[in-house]
């Protein structure tokens, strides 16, 4: 499966680690309007997508880890 993560905070990082531990391919991250997504992208060596829609087009599953 190709996984995309929306969000860049604690839960996004937790889910990223879990997906990788399961051997799943994380294809990138997105979170509109937050610079923290750039940091997560660099730290995790993942591309940062400009929008959730763009990310959804590149993956099979969108894992939403944004605040409620």
Residue pairs with C-beta under 8 A, 6 or more apart in sequence:
1 24
1 25
1 60
1 61
2 25
2 27
2 58
2 59
2 60
2 61
3 19
3 24
3 25
3 26
3 27
3 59
3 60
3 61
3 62
3 63
4 26
4 27
4 28
4 29
4 30
4 49
4 55
4 56
4 58
4 59
4 61
4 62
4 63
5 12
5 15
5 16
5 19
5 26
5 28
5 29
5 30
5 62
5 63
5 65
6 12
6 29
6 30
6 31
6 52
6 55
6 62
6 63
6 64
6 65
6 66
7 29
7 31
7 37
7 64
7 65
7 66
7 67
8 29
8 31
8 34
8 36
8 37
8 39
8 40
9 36
9 65
9 66
9 67
11 65
12 29
12 31
12 40
12 65
12 66
13 40
14 65
15 63
15 65
16 26
16 29
16 40
16 44
19 26
19 63
20 26
26 44
26 46
27 46
27 47
27 55
27 58
27 59
28 41
28 46
28 47
28 48
28 49
28 55
28 58
28 59
29 37
29 40
29 41
29 44
29 46
29 47
29 48
29 49
29 55
30 37
30 48
30 49
30 50
30 51
30 52
30 54
30 55
31 37
31 66
32 51
32 52
37 48
38 48
40 46
40 48
41 47
41 48
49 55
49 58
52 62
55 62
56 62
